[in-house]
Amino acid sequence: MPVEPANGRVIVTHSETGHDHVMVLSRADPIPAVQMFSGGNPLIAWLQVNRPTPLEHLRPHDTHEPIMFEPGIYEVRRQREYVAEGFRQVQD
């Protein structure tokens, strides 16, 4: 099932502190540069990259340069951590 972009961005990994990893979309593109899809497992998603698109880290400090993704289909795996109640998706 498609994941809807938020504010013109595909949020690849979400951060509770707002330091998301995103791919920015152009409103002028008839076919989005990137589309994200989810399935039944909340820890796995897929990116369909239609044109070279950078992954950007929305953080003003201690960050990394954008990472360029070439066209293709990519699997996104989210980490999980153990807490007293069991496993949960990693949060920063």
N, C-alpha and C positions, 0 to 999 in steps of 0.2 A: 504494500500500500504506500502511495507517495506521502512524503513528509513535506508539509507546506513551509516555504521559506518565511522568515520573520524579518520585517523591515528591509527587504531586498537582499537578505543573506541566508545562505544555507548554513545552519548551525551544525557542524560536524561533531563537535564535542562541547557539551554545556558545562559551565563552571558556576557553582553557587556564588562565587565572588565576582562574576561578570567578566572573567577572563576567558571567554569562549574562543574556540578555534572555528573560524568561519570561512566560507567562500562567497564572495560578493557577486551578485548578479547584476547584469545591465538591464534596465527596463526596456531598452530599445530592441533587445534580442527577441525574435519571434520564437526561437527554440532556446530554452535556458542552457547556459554553459554547463550547469551542474544540476542534477536532480538527485534527491535522496529518497531511499525506500526503506521501509521497516517491515519486519515479518512478525511472527509470533514470539520471538525471543527478544526481550528488551535490551540484551547485551550485544546484539548484532544488527547492523544496518548495512546498506549498500549505497555507494555513490556511483552514479553514471555521469562521467565527465565527457561532455560532447566537444569541448574546445579546451586548449591549455588554460588552466585556471589556477591561481595561487591560493593556498591555504594560509590564512593570516591569523596571528595570535593577538587577540584584543587585550593587550596589556602594555602599559607605558614603560615598564621596567622589567629587567630580568627576563627578556623575551628572546625569541629567535627570529631570524629572517623568514620571510614567506617561503613556503615550500611549493614549487610548481608541480602540478599534476597534469600529466599528458592524457589525451583521450583514452578512455577505457572504463572498465567496471572494477570498482575497488570494494573490498569488504572492510567494514569498520567494526572492530571489536572493542567493546568497553570492558574495562577492568572491574573486578569486584573485590571486596575486602570482607574479612570476617569480623563480625561484632558479636557481642554476647547473644543477641537475638537470632543470629545466623549470618548469612551472606547478604551483602547489599552492593549496589553499584558504587564505585569509588567516587568520593566527593572531595573537592579541595577547598 
